[in-house]
Amino acid sequence: MIISEKIEHAVRVQSNKNGARSFYLYDTTSMRNKITYLKSVMPQEVDVFYAMKANPHPAFLSAAQEAGVIGIEIASLGEGESALKAGFEANRLIFTGPGKSPEELCWSVENSIRTIHIESLTEVYRLNEICKKSHKVQDILVRVNANFDIHGAQATFSGGSRKLGIDEEKLSEYMPIILGLDFIRFRGLHVYAASGVLKVEDLLMNCKLVFHLARNIEETFNGAACDIIDFGGGFGVDYLESREDFSPDRYADGLRHLITEYGFHDRRFVLELGRYLAADSGWYCTEILDIKESRGIKQVVTAGGTNHFRRPAALSINHPVVIIPMKQSPLFSSQENVYKEKVYIGGPLCNSADKLANDIFIDEAHVGDIAVFCLAGAYGLSMSHMEFLSHARPDEIVIFPEKDGVEYAYPHLCG
Ligand SMILES: *Cc1c(COP(=O)(O)O)cnc(C)c1O
């Protein structure tokens, strides 16, 4: 993977600042372009939301807002408050996720958010009680743990025993109950099958199965109109550089055909995208503090590890790495460096699970250089265990698209 001159320049400027040994660099230009592009190719029935757990930093929320997403998919009260602070109106928020607390449900009802996506029978009863006390009726989608499965995804969210959603087989029993609750308005289905899908056909197969399910439900239960169908997230990112990038235009074409085939032109379809929008707008940068040879393999030790960037270890994958040479003079004549070989990269934590890359080919690296981990804009800092070993948290530096200078980010809202 290559990085642009602009990003390389920003990395150099930032690392020359005293003590800035690890940091995230964000440039949301790509995220903005992707949103604009999706809005232009998707069928007009599709509403694109940003799933903010991918990156809750205010720069990403602003990018989503300015590029014109319909709203934000939240999965906690904290995310909801950040989205409001970023300027999204409450009726632009949709709330998903298991184990929503009474406080979170109250907050959602009081603010009249757009839809709450119900994950269980307990949750829908709890919500109905809260709505009754507030004299309000809340729009909901029912999240279904479908009986189908997507192949080749990084993570699947339906099929098998799950805490997410209501098992498809239980709908025949639960739907009449849900439809009978006085303060709940059923608006449709949410079926998020899998994350990190690169094959358009796999996601389209999910869409087709969901359409089928929606039609079945409408035919079986009186008053169960599925006006809204939410496919969740799932557009993949090519972390392994297999050049198999997800093709949104082919997805859009396929979906357009399905909408016509089922005559679903009068519905709204929701995409809640996280990774696809955010991943290539962030880089995790960390200084190489040590390189040593251990039993035939070089161990590259960086200033930050899984405490800053847990994703490669959590998913057992290597992100693309670029080394920015900083031309530091060696401390002693036989100091090790890396030259066209496979190495391990790990941080300063005292456990061997602290790996940033396993067995990865590096052209050249020296102590003092900066290792840049690409595609780190999604599920980066907020998914890491920052407190472990009490190292300093990395700065989050935002390069504003309209200016080319490097500036400190605004304080992190969820910090
Ligand atoms: C995490 C999540 C998303 C975003 O998934 P991506 O794979 O990042 O696109 C969307 N919807 C729900 C309910 C989620 O939990």
The ligand as a Tripos MOL2 file, in Angstrom:
@<TRIPOS>MOLECULE
LIG
   15    15     1     0     0
SMALL
NO_CHARGES

@<TRIPOS>ATOM
      1 C1        -21.1860   -2.4430   13.8840 C.3       1 LIG1
      2 C2        -22.5060   -2.2720   13.2760 C.ar      1 LIG1
      3 C3        -22.6360   -1.6710   12.0200 C.ar      1 LIG1
      4 C4        -21.4600   -1.2710   11.1770 C.3       1 LIG1
      5 O1        -20.8320   -2.3850   10.6480 O.3       1 LIG1
      6 P1        -19.6450   -2.2350    9.5640 P.3       1 LIG1
      7 O2        -19.2270   -3.6250    9.2950 O.co2     1 LIG1
      8 O3        -18.5830   -1.4100   10.2030 O.co2     1 LIG1
      9 O4        -20.2150   -1.5650    8.3600 O.co2     1 LIG1
     10 C5        -23.9130   -1.4860   11.5170 C.ar      1 LIG1
     11 N1        -25.0120   -1.8670   12.2200 N.ar      1 LIG1
     12 C6        -24.9180   -2.4450   13.4300 C.ar      1 LIG1
     13 C7        -26.1390   -2.8430   14.1330 C.3       1 LIG1
     14 C8        -23.6700   -2.6790   13.9950 C.ar      1 LIG1
     15 O5        -23.5920   -3.2820   15.1780 O.3       1 LIG1
@<TRIPOS>BOND
     1     1     2 1
     2     2     3 ar
     3     2    14 ar
     4     3     4 1
     5     3    10 ar
     6     4     5 1
     7     5     6 1
     8     6     7 2
     9     6     8 1
    10     6     9 1
    11    10    11 ar
    12    11    12 ar
    13    12    13 1
    14    12    14 ar
    15    14    15 1
@<TRIPOS>SUBSTRUCTURE
     1 LIG1         1 GROUP 0 **** ****
